Amino acid sequence: MAAPAPVAPTPEIDADIDVAVEAEGWSLIPDAEAVSIRACRAALTACAEDVPEPCEVAITLTDDARIRVLNRDWRDMDKATNVLSFPQPDLPDDIDAPQPLGDIIVALETLSREAEAEGKATADHLAHLVVHGTLHLMGYDHLEDTEAEEMEALERDILAGLGIADPYGLPQD
């Protein structure tokens, strides 16, 4: 039997991923900034064919009060949510600069409540929300059932590559 062919390493995506922590409490999730960067980079790598390089992503780790204002002002929904994504338009061709893909904002209290209710590690749920937000920046959506299935399948694959269990699976007793 022949030895399996070596797997070529996945090339590193040329992305500047900036994480800003603008709310207290994020220290409760060890390495929240590193978890966010790793999750974003994994999602960008999964979408490598469509990622303009070099590119930039801004991730803000905030609280329910701040995300509620953003959700109200941008989506006409006056309530907190777990994650918001704000894609940026493409730069004109004559601009020689990294393409800003957009912003991802994650709310600590909502994330923590969801993780506890679903029996998930908060760091794993943070990674899931960042992957989800990054996929939105790449044009994925879940308004239609077929879109949702495609996006969720990609999220599962990305998270599995990070060693994180299926976020849509049934909780284990």
C-alpha positions, 0 to 999 in steps of 0.5 A: 500500500502506498503512503498517502500523499503529503498534504500541502500546507494552507497558505497564510491569508494576508490579513491584518486582524485588529481586536479592540476590547472596549468593555470590561469583563472580557478577561473572563475569557482567557485569550479572547483576543487570540481566540478572535484572531484565530477564528477570523483567520480560519474563516478567511482561509476557508474563503481564500478564493474570495478574499482580497489580499491584503485585507483588514478586519476589525473586531470589537469585543463590547457589551450588550449596552453598546451592541444594542445601540448599534443594533437599534441604529443600523437594524432598527432592532432595539435589543442586544444581540450576540454579533453584528457584522458591517461589511465595507465596500470595495476600494477603488482600483486606483487605491493601493491599500489593504481592502477593509473587509469590515467590522465584527462586533461581539457582545459579552453578556449575550455571548456568555448567556448563550454559552451557558444555556447551551452548555458550551465553553465561552471561548468556543462560542466566541470563536463561533460568533467570530467565524459567523461574523467573518462569513457575513463579511465574505457575503454569506447570509442565512435569510433563506433556508438554503443559504443558512444550510450552506453557511452553517455547514461552512461554520461547522467545517471551520470550527472542526478545524479549530477543534470546536464541536458542532455548534448546531448539534444537540447538547450532550447529556 
